Amino acid sequence: MEINGIVGTFESMWLHLEESAATLLQFAVLPVLKILVLCAFGLGLASSHINILSAPARQILSKLVFALFLPCLIFTQLGKAVSLQAILEWWFIPMNVVLGAVLGCTVGYLVALVIRPPPKYFNFTVVMIGIGNIGNMPLVIIASICRDEANPFGLDPTVCNTNGIAYISFGQWVGAVIVYTFVFNMLAPPVEVADSDEKKPIVIKVEAPDDKNAQLSQMTYDGDYADSIQVPLLHPRPATSTLVKVWQSVSSLRLWLMNSSLMENVFQPPVVASLLALVIGSVPTLKGLIFEDHSFFFFLSDALGMLGGAMVPCIMLVLGGNLIGGAGNSELGLRTTVAIVVTRLLLVPPLGLAVVQTANKLGFLPVDDKLFRFVLLLQHSMPTSILAGAVASLQGHGAKEASAILFWEHILAVFSLTIWLMLYINVLF
């Protein structure tokens, strides 16, 4: 009897292990494999033998994703799920994005102090470690997991997909503000003082105002020697209230132009779509007119939803196509590259897990919403944000280096994401 009991215990344990392994395989490995397959198609289409996704084609497709497909997806999914009550319950999502950026950049700063990258890439190293992809990659993973009716969250596939995208979209506007303010300034080209010849003479032409026949005379001043004739470059004039007012007006105009440019950079199409979805979703009347089935303007949200459905495959095709160029000619060096990739993929996620678990124990998160916590964990586990590479290209500093980092991170993320997804499933379930 005792032997039969022991055997029965081992059989139940074995069945439990088999079930756990099947669950891990289904919800941790398969989503990453789906990403890999989509990227493989993009890589093949961008190869020299096929060359459908050439560099110009990928650039156009990226613009379509950023300006059309992604905003449509955010607007339709976030607008359906959001409400005033939801906004109050989801407040920790943008806070999680900010905490992730702060902790990540702190770790990046410490790593940069230790490995000592080339001086002009110190800020670059901090940003590449600290700023993760909180939009595209999590959307792909959530879409992959929620498609299964037996998803681990116990939700209907449509509800799971809608809520997951809504959670991710609710944090994207904060991420965009961080990228186009903090990251934009951090990735600015370093100030280099151009070598100037201090002994180069300055030629000054002086024309006599009273004598029409006076010939043009020239004098040279080099700081160490001056002719006997000295002419001041600027005549001192007392400051008047008019000049002060003009100067203040010019300064105010300059500040306004700078701020307007900043606002233009921050309010990108995904951010505008998020804000519109929040406003419309928070007003029950507007939400009913646009997002409810068979409502007056339901055809509009349905059409936008069709466009939004193209976001996931298109962004994965572009990502796969961008890998065709390899790591490129980076000036970072092997040590700095390895440190950035390892820190971003392996050292930053445990900090995020600690943040989410602490917030859950403090009662900051919705009760029994595993999908909510899963999205928060994903925000800490992604490779470096693709937008950081776009900003580096825009600033004209570190574009090749950013491409190299993104290349290696997205290749190795296939393995790191599998590890973290397995851990998260064990923690949540």
Secondary structure, 3 states (H helix, E strand, C coil): CHHHHHHHHHHHHHHHHHHHHHHHHHHHHHHHHHHHHHHHHHHHHCCCCCCCCCHHHHHHHHHHHHHHHHHHHHHHHHHHHCCHHHHHHCCHHHHHHHHHHHHHHHHHHHHHHHHCCCHHHHHHHHHHHHCECCCHHHHHHHHHHHCCCCCCCCCCHHHHHHHHHHHHHHHHHHHHHHHHHHHHHHCCCCCCCCCCCCCCCEEEEECCCCCCCCCCEEEEECCCCECCCCCCCCCCCCCCHHHHHHHHHHHHHHHHHHHHHHHHHHCCHHHHHHHHHHHHHHCHHHHHHHHCCCCCCHHHHHHHHHHHCCHHHHHHHHHHHHHHHCCCCCCCCHHHHHHHHHHHHHHHHHHHHHHHHHHHHCCCCCCCCHHHHHHHHHHCCCCECHHHHHHHHHHCCCHHHHHHHHHHHHHHHHHHHHHHHHHHHHHHC
